[in-house]
Amino acid sequence: MTSSVTDPDAARLDDDGGPVWTPSPSSAPDVRLVWAPSRDDGQPVGAWWPRTRDAAVALRTLLPEVNSRLGGPATRVSLNIDAWDAEQPRRLRVGNRLVRLGWFHTMDRATVTLARGSDPRVTLVVVAPELNADEARNVLHAMSNPSP
């Protein structure tokens, strides 16, 4: 019997014993995400204004949008454990893929990092979901159009 794994991280995602959170399908509104010019080290950065502090729900809409920036599906996401409400699953099903979630007290509360395999991480500034719309749009605009 031969088995094949198309994603090198897939086998590791299944062996940690943690529950897999599978969100129910929804008609989620558009993702509020902007990309900033790449930093001097070439790392892409962006800003994301999630609609909720429920990370599993918010990430389910975000991850398909960042896959092209990562060069393929994200396999890992790191978040600050104190910045998000609701459950904090270790794995999240997005479509037919599993994404490993890492929760840390030491991460900046206003950032999320995403990665694919051993590729460099992408850092997103997280705009607080509860921020009023005008202020949040100003942050997103400033991030995507930095001053010289």
C-alpha positions as CSV (number, residue, x, y, z in Angstrom):
1,M,0.0,0.0,0.0
2,T,1.5,3.3,-1.1
3,S,0.5,6.7,0.4
4,S,1.3,10.1,-0.9
5,V,1.4,13.4,0.7
6,T,1.1,16.4,-1.5
7,D,1.7,19.0,1.2
8,P,4.8,18.3,3.3
9,D,3.2,19.9,6.4
10,A,0.0,17.8,6.1
11,A,1.3,14.8,8.0
12,R,2.4,17.0,10.9
13,L,-0.9,18.7,11.0
14,D,-2.7,15.5,11.7
15,D,-0.5,14.2,14.5
16,D,-0.8,16.7,17.3
17,G,-4.0,15.2,18.8
18,G,-5.8,18.5,19.0
19,P,-9.3,19.0,17.7
20,V,-9.9,20.4,14.2
21,W,-12.2,23.3,14.1
22,T,-14.4,23.3,11.0
23,P,-16.4,26.4,10.6
24,S,-19.8,26.3,9.0
25,P,-20.1,27.7,5.5
26,S,-21.1,31.3,5.4
27,S,-21.6,34.1,3.0
28,A,-18.8,36.1,4.5
29,P,-18.4,39.7,3.3
30,D,-15.3,40.8,1.5
31,V,-12.0,40.6,3.3
32,R,-10.7,44.0,4.4
33,L,-7.1,43.6,3.6
34,V,-4.4,45.8,2.0
35,W,-0.8,45.1,1.1
36,A,2.0,47.5,1.8
37,P,5.1,47.8,-0.3
38,S,7.6,45.1,0.6
39,R,10.0,45.9,3.4
40,D,13.7,46.4,2.7
41,D,14.2,42.7,3.5
42,G,11.7,41.8,0.8
43,Q,9.1,40.5,3.3
44,P,5.6,41.4,2.3
45,V,3.5,43.1,5.0
46,G,-0.1,44.1,5.1
47,A,-3.0,45.3,7.2
48,W,-6.1,43.4,7.9
49,W,-9.4,44.6,9.5
50,P,-11.2,41.5,10.6
51,R,-15.0,41.7,11.2
52,T,-14.8,39.7,14.4
53,R,-12.5,38.8,17.3
54,D,-13.3,35.1,16.7
55,A,-10.1,34.1,15.0
56,A,-11.4,30.9,13.5
57,V,-14.2,32.7,11.7
58,A,-12.0,35.6,10.7
59,L,-9.2,33.4,9.4
60,R,-11.5,31.3,7.4
61,T,-12.2,34.4,5.2
62,L,-8.7,35.8,5.3
63,L,-6.6,32.7,4.3
64,P,-7.9,32.2,0.8
65,E,-7.1,35.9,0.1
66,V,-3.4,35.6,1.2
67,N,-2.6,32.4,-0.6
68,S,-1.5,34.1,-3.8
69,R,0.8,36.4,-1.8
70,L,2.3,33.3,-0.1
71,G,2.7,31.4,-3.4
72,G,0.3,28.8,-2.3
73,P,-2.0,27.8,0.7
74,A,-0.9,29.0,4.1
75,T,0.0,26.1,6.4
76,R,0.7,28.0,9.7
77,V,-0.7,31.1,11.4
78,S,0.6,32.7,14.6
79,L,-1.6,34.9,16.8
80,N,-1.5,36.6,20.2
81,I,-3.6,34.4,22.5
82,D,-5.0,37.5,24.4
83,A,-6.1,39.4,21.3
84,W,-8.8,37.1,20.2
85,D,-12.1,35.9,21.7
86,A,-13.8,32.5,21.5
87,E,-12.0,29.2,21.2
88,Q,-8.4,29.0,20.2
89,P,-8.1,25.9,18.1
90,R,-4.7,24.4,17.2
91,R,-5.9,23.5,13.7
92,L,-8.4,25.0,11.4
93,R,-10.0,23.5,8.3
94,V,-10.2,26.0,5.4
95,G,-11.7,24.3,2.4
96,N,-10.1,20.9,2.0
97,R,-6.9,22.0,3.8
98,L,-5.7,22.1,7.5
99,V,-3.9,25.1,8.8
100,R,-1.9,24.9,12.1
101,L,-2.6,27.8,14.5
102,G,0.0,28.8,17.1
103,W,-1.2,30.9,20.0
104,F,1.4,33.0,21.9
105,H,1.3,35.5,24.8
106,T,4.6,37.0,23.5
107,M,3.4,38.1,20.1
108,D,2.4,41.7,19.4
109,R,-1.4,41.8,19.9
110,A,-1.8,43.8,16.7
111,T,-0.1,41.4,14.4
112,V,-0.7,38.0,12.8
113,T,1.9,36.0,10.9
114,L,1.2,33.5,8.1
115,A,3.5,31.1,6.5
116,R,3.7,28.3,3.9
117,G,6.1,25.5,4.6
118,S,9.6,26.8,5.3
119,D,9.0,30.0,3.4
120,P,9.4,33.3,5.2
121,R,6.5,34.6,7.2
122,V,4.1,37.3,6.1
123,T,3.2,39.8,8.8
124,L,-0.2,41.5,8.9
125,V,-1.0,44.4,11.2
126,V,-4.4,43.7,12.7
127,V,-6.8,46.6,12.9
128,A,-9.1,46.2,15.8
129,P,-12.5,44.9,14.6
130,E,-14.3,47.3,16.9
131,L,-12.5,50.4,15.6
132,N,-14.8,52.9,14.0
133,A,-15.0,52.6,10.2
134,D,-13.3,56.0,9.4
135,E,-10.3,55.4,11.7
136,A,-9.9,51.8,10.4
137,R,-10.0,52.9,6.8
138,N,-7.4,55.6,7.6
139,V,-5.1,52.9,9.0
140,L,-5.6,50.7,6.0
141,H,-4.9,53.6,3.6
142,A,-1.8,54.6,5.5
143,M,-0.5,51.1,5.4
144,S,-1.0,50.7,1.7
145,N,0.3,54.2,0.9
146,P,3.2,54.9,3.2
147,S,4.8,58.3,3.2
148,P,8.2,58.6,1.5
